[in-house]
Amino acid sequence: MFLVTTDTQLGAVVVAPECADDLDDETRTAIEAAAFTWQSDIEAFTQPGQDRQTAARMAMRLAQLGHDVLAV
């Protein structure tokens, strides 16, 4: 499962896996191809900005890859 949201404190769109097992190679590649960067301190991918469209597109892509997604 993934959480996809915007975070005003980080000033970023955030894509966070529930656990390491959720992050297979195909999923990591799809997230990184969408210009997200892994932030080890928060164990999530981020992309600068607060674009809800970007969050929605990433949530849809993760769902297409077979993941459950909580988008807020």
C-alpha angles and dihedrals in degrees: 000000000000134000113216117186146128118257119204094196092055093036088224149103107253129209111187126180116218090225139356091260089067091063105077122164095264092051094046090050092050093049094046091046087059089060098258120145126210113245108197094192091065097025092234143098118252138191119192115252139045099258109153089192090060090050091049093049092049092048090051092048092051090050089051088055089056101260127135109239133200107199118187 
